[in-house]
C-alpha cells in the first residue's frame, strides 16, 4: 500500500524563508514566490507515496498590495490543484508597541495569529481520523514542537518529517525527528521545477502573475 502523505506548510515561515534567501543567497529566489505548492511537495515523494493533500496555512495581510498578490497566488494554485490544496487562514492583528527610547510613542505592528493552532489541529485531526500515514511539516517554528510530540507519542504508527524553509532551522524541531530533516534551500531545483506559468487558466478562470512582489 502507498504511504498516504500530507504536507502542512507554515505559509508565513515559508514565505519569509524565500524572502531571506532572495537577500542572502540570490535575488532570483524571488521568482519562487510564484510556485505550484502541490507540485513542489510532490517532487519530494517517490512512487511508494500517495499525496493526500497539501495544507497551506496563512492569513490575509492588511496591506492591500500584499493581499492582492497573495490572493493571486492562492487562486492560481486552486485553479491548478483543486481539492488537493487547502488554504487555511488565520488572522492578522494590530499589536500596539510602546517605544522604549525617549519618545515613548506607541505604534502598531502586524502580528499573525492562529496559524500554529490551525496547524496543530489539522495534524492531530488527520491522525485521529486516520487520514494520513506520513506528516510532513514545512516550518522552523519551534512553537510546533508540542503537536509533533503529541503525534509521535499518541500515534506511533504515524511518521513525521520536518522540512525547514530556506534560511530557517530549529534545533528543537530537529531533535523531535532525530535530526531527520530536509533543508529546502538545498533543493532549489525543486523550487525551479514548480514555478507556475505567468498566466494560469483553466479556460474559465484566469490569474496573472503579479508584476511586483
ABEGO torsion letter per residue (X at the ends): XBBBBBBBBBAAAAAAAAAAAAAAABAAAAAAABBBAAAAAAAABBAABBBABBBBBBBBBABAAAAAAAAAAAAAAAAAAEAABBBBBBBBBBBBBBBABAAGBBBBBBBBBGAAAAAAAAAAAAAAAGABABBBBBBABAAAAAAAAAAAAABAABBBBBBBBBGBBBAAAAAAAGGBBBBAAAAAAAAAAABBBABBBAGABBBBBBABX
